[in-house]
């Protein structure tokens, strides 16, 4: 069975507030279309990753993804310790952006697999000023190199930037030619105004697409109806 098969929403729990995390998970865990949860460094550094995972696990068995924001930017040997922490803490998968080079990509992916933690690989981030052509530090061809090298390792799960949807579509096309039945996770979805038709194209073109939503859902008055409206509006159900 494919991990995160189909289409849905991954709820990004980007907050240090454990009580708010409980409220959000409790309000969304039984909604068809909510596929899982992503936790980041704010909660894990405030409360510990293991405690944060246990808080979520008391409510739901849906997948938990850890995003260190951004892992895989250190040296190759650090991956072994990182992967062990992932396993001990009980996460199902971990996101990495291996901008430190191919040796880091290989060693960290292999380390996660040894610990039975699924690697999810990103290459391009969502904000402007990331690539060199935008005034950033990262070469414009680096993200594609990362995605292609990851596909050579048999990686099946990828983070693509919804805020740069034309490039995300290009990456998805190339990855899909190299990987059977890939899974795409897209942060940076804009919910103000009309939904970008290219995003709708992305959702309809691939079997396994999940949109990562954080700020739109991180509210104490979050209701089931609000979440279901967003899911329908995005064409995920």
C-alpha positions in Angstrom: 0.0 0.0 0.0 1.3 3.5 -0.9 2.0 5.8 2.1 -0.4 8.8 1.7 -2.2 7.2 -1.3 -4.8 9.4 -3.0 -5.6 13.1 -2.5 -6.1 15.1 0.6 -4.8 17.6 3.1 -1.8 17.4 5.4 -2.3 19.6 8.5 0.8 21.5 9.3 0.9 22.0 13.1 3.4 24.8 13.1 3.0 26.1 16.6 4.7 25.7 20.0 1.2 25.5 21.7 0.5 21.8 22.5 -3.0 22.6 23.6 -3.8 24.1 20.2 -2.3 21.1 18.5 -4.7 18.9 20.5 -7.6 21.1 19.5 -6.7 21.1 15.8 -6.1 17.3 15.7 -9.3 16.7 17.6 -11.3 18.8 15.2 -9.8 17.3 12.0 -8.8 13.7 12.7 -12.2 12.2 11.6 -12.6 14.3 8.5 -12.4 12.4 5.2 -9.8 14.2 3.2 -7.4 14.9 6.1 -4.6 12.5 5.4 -2.2 13.2 8.2 -0.2 15.7 10.2 3.1 17.5 9.9 4.9 18.7 13.0 7.9 21.0 12.9 10.6 22.4 15.1 8.5 24.8 17.2 6.5 22.1 19.0 9.4 19.6 19.0 11.9 22.0 20.5 9.5 23.3 23.0 8.0 20.1 24.3 10.2 17.4 22.8 9.4 15.4 19.6 8.3 12.3 21.5 5.9 14.1 23.7 4.4 16.0 20.7 3.9 12.7 18.8 2.3 11.1 21.8 -0.1 14.0 22.1 -1.2 13.4 18.6 -1.3 9.7 18.9 -3.7 9.8 21.8 -6.2 11.2 19.3 -5.5 9.7 15.9 -3.5 6.9 14.2 -3.2 9.0 11.0 0.3 9.5 9.6 2.7 11.9 11.4 5.4 13.6 9.3 8.3 15.4 10.9 9.7 18.5 9.2 12.8 19.8 10.9 12.8 23.0 8.6 15.2 22.0 7.0 16.8 18.7 7.7 19.5 17.3 5.4 21.6 20.5 5.4 24.3 19.1 7.7 27.1 16.6 7.2 26.4 13.0 6.0 27.1 11.2 9.4 24.5 13.3 11.3 21.8 11.5 9.4 22.2 8.4 11.5 21.4 10.1 14.8 18.6 12.1 13.2 17.0 8.9 11.8 17.2 7.1 15.2 15.5 10.1 16.9 12.7 9.9 14.3 12.1 6.2 15.0 12.3 6.5 18.8 9.9 9.4 18.7 7.3 7.5 16.7 7.0 9.5 13.5 6.1 7.8 10.3 8.1 9.9 7.9 10.6 12.8 7.8 11.0 15.6 5.3 14.5 16.6 4.1 15.9 19.2 1.8 19.4 17.9 1.0 21.0 21.2 -0.1 24.3 20.0 1.4 24.9 17.7 -1.5 24.4 14.2 -2.9 26.5 12.5 -0.2 24.1 13.9 2.4 21.1 12.9 0.4 22.3 9.3 0.1 23.4 8.9 3.7 20.3 10.4 5.3 17.9 8.5 3.0 19.7 5.3 3.8 19.7 6.1 7.6 16.0 6.8 7.6 15.2 3.6 5.8 17.3 1.5 8.2 15.1 3.0 11.0 11.9 2.2 9.0 11.1 5.9 8.7 9.9 7.0 5.3 12.1 9.7 3.6 10.2 12.6 1.9 12.5 14.8 -0.2 12.1 18.5 -1.1 14.3 20.6 -3.4 12.7 24.0 -3.9 11.2 26.1 -1.1 8.1 28.2 -1.4 9.4 31.7 -0.7 10.7 34.2 -3.2 14.5 34.9 -3.0 15.4 31.2 -2.7 16.9 30.6 -6.1 19.9 32.5 -7.4 17.8 34.1 -10.2 15.6 35.5 -7.5 18.5 36.9 -5.5 19.0 33.8 -3.4 22.0 31.5 -2.8 20.7 28.2 -4.4 21.5 27.5 -8.1 18.4 27.4 -10.2 19.1 23.8 -11.4 19.8 22.5 -7.9 16.2 21.5 -7.0 15.8 19.4 -10.2 19.1 17.8 -9.5 17.9 16.9 -6.0 14.6 15.4 -7.3 16.4 13.4 -10.0 19.0 12.1 -7.6 16.3 11.1 -5.1 14.4 9.2 -7.8 17.6 7.3 -8.6 17.5 6.2 -4.9 13.9 5.0 -5.3 12.4 7.8 -3.2 8.6 7.9 -3.9 7.5 11.0 -1.9 8.4 14.6 -2.8 7.7 18.1 -1.6 6.9 20.6 -4.4 6.2 24.3 -4.0 2.5 25.2 -4.6 3.4 28.8 -4.5 5.5 28.2 -7.7 3.0 25.9 -9.3 4.3 26.1 -12.8 7.7 24.8 -11.7 6.0 22.3 -9.4 4.2 20.9 -12.4 7.5 20.6 -14.3 9.2 18.8 -11.4 6.2 16.5 -11.1 6.3 15.6 -14.8 10.0 14.7 -14.6 9.6 12.8 -11.4 6.6 10.8 -12.7 8.7 9.7 -15.7 11.3 8.2 -13.4 9.2 7.0 -10.4 6.2 4.7 -10.5 3.1 6.2 -8.8 4.9 9.1 -6.9 3.4 11.0 -4.0 3.5 14.8 -4.1 3.1 17.1 -1.0 2.6 20.8 -1.7 3.0 23.6 0.9 2.5 27.2 0.0 -1.1 27.0 -1.1 -2.8 30.4 -1.4 -6.4 30.4 -0.3 -7.0 34.1 -0.9 -9.0 34.7 -4.1 -9.5 32.1 -6.8 -7.7 28.8 -6.8 -4.9 28.8 -9.3 -6.0 26.7 -12.3 -2.5 25.3 -12.5 -3.0 23.9 -8.9 -6.2 22.3 -10.0 -4.3 20.8 -12.9 -1.7 19.4 -10.5 -4.4 17.8 -8.4 -6.3 16.3 -11.3 -3.2 15.1 -13.2 -1.7 12.9 -10.5 -3.1 10.1 -8.4 -1.3 11.0 -5.1 -1.4 14.7 -4.3 -1.6 16.2 -0.8 -1.7 19.9 0.0 0.0 21.0 3.2 -2.1 23.6 5.0 -1.1 25.4 8.1 -2.1 29.0 8.8 -5.6 28.5 7.2 -6.3 25.8 9.9 -4.4 26.9 12.9 -7.3 28.6 14.8 -8.9 27.8 18.1 -12.4 28.1 16.7 -11.6 25.6 13.8 -14.8 23.7 12.8 -15.3 20.6 10.8 -17.4 22.5 8.4 -14.6 25.0 7.8 -12.1 22.3 7.0 -14.5 20.4 4.7 -15.3 23.6 2.8 -11.6 24.1 2.1 -11.2 20.5 1.0 -14.1 20.8 -1.4 -12.9 24.2 -2.7 -9.5 22.7 -3.5 -11.1 19.9 -5.4 -9.7 17.2 -3.2 -13.1 15.6 -2.6 
